[in-house]
Amino acid sequence: MHANRTEKDNLGPIDIPKDAAWGSQTQRALENFPITGVSIGHYPNLIVGLASVKKACAQANGDLGTVSLDKAKIIIEVCDDIIAGAHHDQFVVDVMQGGAGTSTNMNANEVIANLGLKKLGAKYGDYHKLHPNDDVNRSQSTNDVYPTAIRIAVLARIPPLVDAMYALAGSFGQKACEFDHVMKVGRTQLQDAVPMSLGAEFRGFCTTVTEDVDRLSELSKLLTEVNLGGTAIGTRINSPEGFGEAAVKHLSKITGEPLALAGDLIEASSDLGAFVMFSSTLKRVAIKLSKICNDLRLMSSGPRAGIGEIILPPVQAGSSIMPGKVNPVIPEVVNQVCYQAIGNDLTVTMAAEAGQFQLNAMEPVIIHKVLETMGSLTNVMNVLRIRCVDGIAADEKRCQDLLDNSLVHVTGLAPLIGYDAAAKLAKHALAHGVSLQSAAGSILTQDQAKVALNQFANLTEEASQ
């Protein structure tokens, strides 16, 4: 059996694993919320965000004399260890929890206090020497710590996401240059439309991915406004004058983010509109990314009985029963991640709407879903680039054969011989299974046929320029 220690709080005694750095409130949360199996420690940026907030508050408390300099120093040292990646396994409460993040905040308070006690040579739980609430949480409330920490966590996840977007766009751009000379059928509503180059199609993918980088960067600015120092519901109760300003200044230096104290702390403690807008932009990224992967799957379909214009790199066997079959598994997994992101955005929307009066108790599910989406999108875009896009090849012969056998050149002919004559030509060619060139001589006047044949000779060259 594992050895335990017993701690007492206002609800009574409770057993805690002897070597665990957490305390009674964390232990109660473990027992109360066995929900997802995903601990807050699953999101390192969230833990670093919490430790950064606690460090900034310890610095501000030390500046203002509300915590002794010796205690502030110990708290800062522990927070530095956590920011560097240590002790994340002690952040064990489920990411999905009631209480507006109180369990998360108490998990941080208790871990920091106990690790500080260890540095002092004291035992875990010897809180009269360093207390989770009186010292680590001094001048703070979950109401301002948690909203600030989750903003720090999201801001830290943006650069990897943006890097993945730029890298994927770059890969599409390289393929665009590689495929510029390959002419193919452009399609609307799954029907043949007009000639285009395969390079132009891939260049469109590049632009689609790139343009949302600016949107994310713009919306990230909304997350730099924090309510730290507002304590309970933004009233600043139990917070000394100047604490919020000092804490935010320290936090900006710790994180490297241009943080600012909200002008209206009551509003900032209850409104989650910034997360709604940010999540919506993540959804936009997901929708567009999924559409691109739909196109890749269609363009590679077949390979002989479908469109087959491009060849995706084979990464694994496609069937346990059909030998030689290779499936577009990478675009498929991207689609699924994108569907999840779209669903997560709805969750964020409903959770933000569910706020009541001066607090929104649903913040835990919001940060869970936003960080989940950011992590999954980052990972899947890297997988799409490395294991799919970088290895895509064009089937040039297939593209040319489809183009030659299509009726798409008739569009460019319409201004020269008239829409009705062009439509008649296309209808005849389709009905008799012949090319436009072959149909021109039998269905058009001599002058129209001459114009048509000259135009057909020039269209492909013009489309490639």
N, C-alpha and C positions, 0 to 999 in steps of 0.2 A: 504494500500500500504506500501511496505517496504521502510524505509528511506535510502537514498543514500548520498554519498559524491562525490564530483567531483574532479578528478585529471587532471592535464594537462601534456602532454609530447610533443615530437616533432611532433606528428601526430594530436595534438589538445586535447580538453577536452573530458573526458569520465566519465560516472557515474559508481560508484562502490558501492556495498552494504556497508552501513555505518559501520557495525561491522566486515567486512571482513578484515583480516590482509594482504591480497594481494593488489597489486596496479594496475596501468594502463596497464602494459605489460601483466600481468596475465589475466586481464579482456579482453584484446583484443584477447589473445589466446583462452579464453573460447568461445568467439564469432566466432573466425576463425576456430576452430577445434572441432565441435560437432560430433566426428567421432564414437568412440566405446562405449562411455558411461563409459569407465574404466579410472578413474583418476590415476595420478601417485601415489596418496595416497593409492591406492589399493595395492601397493607393499611397505610395511613398510621398507623392507631392502633398497630399493632405496632412501627413504626419509632419513633414518639413514645415508646412504652413502653420500648423499648431505650435510647433516648437519655436518658429520665428516670432509668432505673436507673443508667446510666453517670455521669450528673451527680451523683446522690445518692451514689454510691460515691466519686467524686472529692472531693466535699465531706467525706465521712467520712474518707477517706485524708488530706486536708489537715488536718482537725481533729486526727487522731492522729499526724501527722508521718510516715506511711508513704509519702507522695508529697510532693515539695516543693510549696510553695504556688504557685510560678510554674507548674509543670506542671499542678497541679490547676486553676489559673485558666484555662489554655489549654483543657484538656479541658472545663471547664464552659462556656466561651464557644462551643466547637464544638457541644456538646450543646444549648445554647440555640438556636443556628441551626437545628439539625435539628428541635427541638421546634416551632420557628416555621414549619416546612415546607420548609426548604432542604435540598438535597442528597439528597432521597429517591431520586433516580435512581441513586445510587451503591449502593443496597442491592439487589443484583442476584441473589443466590443463589436458587435455586428453593425455593419454600415447602415442597416435598416433598423431604426429604433424610434420609439416615441420619445417625447420630451424636448423636441426642438434642438437636439444635439447636446443636451446636458450630459448624457452618458459619455459622449466623446470628450467633452471638456473635462469631466471628472477623471476619465481614464488618463488624459494628459497630465492633469494636476497631480494625481496619485503617483504616476510613474516618475514624473520629474522630482516630486518630493522624496520618494523612496530612494531613487538613484542619488539624489543629493545627500540623503542620510548616509548612504553607503560611502560616499566620498568623505563624509565627516567621521566615519568610523562607527556610526551608530547602526542599530538594527532597523530593518523594515518595520514600519508602523510606529516608530518612536517619534510621533508627530509633534511633541512639545518642543522638539529641536528644529523642525522644519515642517510646516503644516501645509497640506494640499490647498486648503481654502484660504487660511489666514495669511499665507506667505506667497505661494505660487499663484493663487487666483486673486491676490490683493488688487483692489481698484478695478476689478473686472466682473463680468457676468457672462454666462453662456450666450446671452443675447447679443453681445458685441464680439466676443472671442470667436464664436463659431462662424458667423457671417463673414468676418474678416479672414479667417483661416481658409474658408472654402474659396474665397476670391483669389487668395494667394496661390492656392492649389491649381485653379484653372489657368491663371496667368502663367504659371510655370509649365503647363502642358501645351501652351500655344506654340512656342518655338519648334518642338519636335513635329507637331502637326503641320506647321507651315513648311518646314524642311521637306517633309514627305510629299507635300503638294507640289513644291517647286521641282523636286527630283522626278516625280511622275510626269509633270508637265514637260520637263526637259527630255524625258525618254520619248514621249509622244512627238515632241519637236524634232528629235533626231530621226525618228521614223518618217516624219513628214518629208524631210529632205531626201531621205532614201527612196521614198515612194513617189516623188514628184513627177517622174516620167511615166508612171503607170496609169493609163487611162482606164476608166471603168464606168459602169452605169450608176448614176445618182438616182436615188429613189425617194418618193414621197408617198406616205400611206401604204407602204410596202409594194408600190407599183413603180415600174420603170418611169423615170422622169426626164433627166437630161444628162449629157456626159459630164464627167468631172474627173479630176485626178485623185488617186488614192492618197497622195500626199496632202491634198487640200482637206480631205476628210480627217486625216490624223492631225493636221494643223488646227482644225476646229476642236478636236479633243484637247489639245494643248491649251488653247485659249479658254475653253470651258473650265479647266482645272485652275488655271492661273488667276482668273478674274475674281475668284472668291477669297484669295489671299488678302486682298485689300479690304474686303468686307470684314473678315475676322480681325484684322488689325484695327479697323475703326471701332468695332464693337468692344474690343478688349479695353479701350479707354473707359468704358462705362464701369468696368470692374475695379478700376483703381480708386474709386470713391468708397471709403470704408467708414464704419460707425464705431471704431475702437475708441473707448473712453466714454461711450454712451451708457455703459452698464445696462441695468434693467430697463428695457423698452425705450432707451434713448434719453432717460431722465438725468443721467450722470450721477445717480445716487451712489454714495459710498466711494465716489471718485474725487480726488482732490483737484482743486483748480489747476488747470494747465496740463493735467495728466494726458488727456486725449491728444493734444497737440504734440506733447513730448513723445508719447508712445508711437504715434504715426510717423514722426520724424525718424525715430530709431528704426522703425519697421521698414521704412523706405531704404535706409542704408543697408539693412540686413538682406533684403530681397533684391535690391537693385531696381525696384519698380517705382514709378513716379506716383506714389500714393498720396491721397489728399483726404482730410477729414471732411465728412459730409456736412453740408451747411445746415441741414435739418436732421438731427439724429433720431427724432421720433419717426419720421418718414423712412429714413434709411434702415431702421431696425425692422420694419414690417414689409417694405416693398422689395419684391424680387424681380422687377421688370427687366433688369440687366441680364439675368439668367434666361428669361424668356426669349429675349432678342438674340442672345448668343446661341442658345440651343436651336432657335429657328434657323440661324445661319448654318449651324452644323447639319441640320436637316437638308438645307438647300445643297450643301456640298454632297451629302449622301444621295439625294435624288439625281443630281447631275452625274455623279460617278456611276450610279446604277444604270442610268440610261446609256452611258458609254459602254458599259459591260454588256448590256443587251445587244448593242450594235456589234461588238466583237464576237459575241456568240452567233449572231445571225450571219455575219460576214464569213465566219469560219465553218458554218453548218455544212454538213455533208459527210465526208469531203467530196463525194461524187454525186450524190443525189440531192444536194442542197446548193447554196450559193457558192461556197468554197473559194472566195476571192483572196482570203488570207489563210495562213497556216499558223496556228498557235503552237508554241513549243509543247511537245508531249511530256508531261511531268509524272504521270502514273497510269497504270492500266485502267481502262474505263469500264470494265465489266468482269464479273466472275463467271459469265457464261458465254459471252460473245468475244471470241478471240480477235485481237487486233484493234478493238474499239478503243478510241481515246476520247475522253470527254473534256469539255472546257471548264475544268474544275476550279481554276483560279478565278475567272469571271463569275462563276457561280457562287463562290464563297464571298466575293465582293458584294454581289447582290444581297446575300443574306445579312451581311454586316450592315448594309444600308437600310434594309427593312427594319433591323433592330434600332438603328439610329432614328428612323422616322417614328417608331413606336415610343422610343425614349423621349422624343420631343413632346409627344402628347402627354406623357407622364409629367414632364416638367411643367407644361402648360397648366394642367389640372392642379398640380401641387402648388404652383404660384397663386392660382386663383383661390385656393383653399385657406389662405391666410385670414385670420379673424382679429379684428381690433389692432393691437399694437405689436403683434408677433405672428410669424408664420411657423407653425410647428412642423411643417412638411419639408423643411430644408434638407434633412438627411437623404430623402429619396431624390431630391434635385441634384445634390452633388454626386450621389451615386451614379445617376444616369448620365449626367454631363461628363464626368470623368470616364465612365465606361465607354461612351460614344467617342470621346476624343482618343482614348487609347486604342479602341478597335479600329477606328478610321485610320489612325497613324500606321498601325501595324499592317492593315490590309492594303493600304496604298503602297507600302514598301514591298509587300508580297506581289502585288499586281505588277509593279515595275520590274522587279528582279526576276520573277518566275514566269512572266507572261510577256509584257510589252517589249522588253529588251530583246526577246527572242522571236518576235513575230516576223514572218516572211510573207512576201506577196507571191501569189500564184499568178504570174504575169500572163501566162497563156490563157488561163481561165478568165481573167479579167477582160482580155481582148476578145475572146470567143463570145462571152456574154454581151459585150458591147457591139460586136459585129452583128450578132443575131437579134439585137434589140431594135426598137423603133424610136429610140430617144433622139436621134438626129433630126427627126421631123420637126421638133420644136424650133430649132434654128432656121428651118426652111419656111416656117409660117409667114414671117414678114416679107419674104421674097415672092412667094406664089399665092399668098392668101391663106387664111385659117381654114376655109372650107376645103380648098384643094389639098392642103397638107393633111387634114383629117381624113379625106377620102383616100389618099395615098396610104396612110397608116392602117386604115381599116382593111383595105385590099391586101396589103402585105400580111397582116395578121390572119385574115381569113384563108389565104392561100398558102401560108407557111413559107413565104419567100422574103428576101431582103428588100429594103426600101429601094435600093439601086435597081434590083430586078423589076420591082413593081413600077418604077418611075416611067419606064419606056412604054408600058402597056396602059397605064391609067391616066397619065398626064398628057397635055399637049406637047408638041415638039419643043416649043420654047420653054415651057415649064420644066420638062425633063432635062433640058440642057442646063438650066439654072440649078436644078436639084442636084445633078451629078457633080457639077462644079462645087456646089456648096458642101456636099458630102465629103469631097476630097480635102476641103479646107477646115472642116469643123474640128476634127481631132487635134490638128496642129494648133488651132486657136485656143482650144480648151486647155491645152497643156502649158500655155504661156502665162 
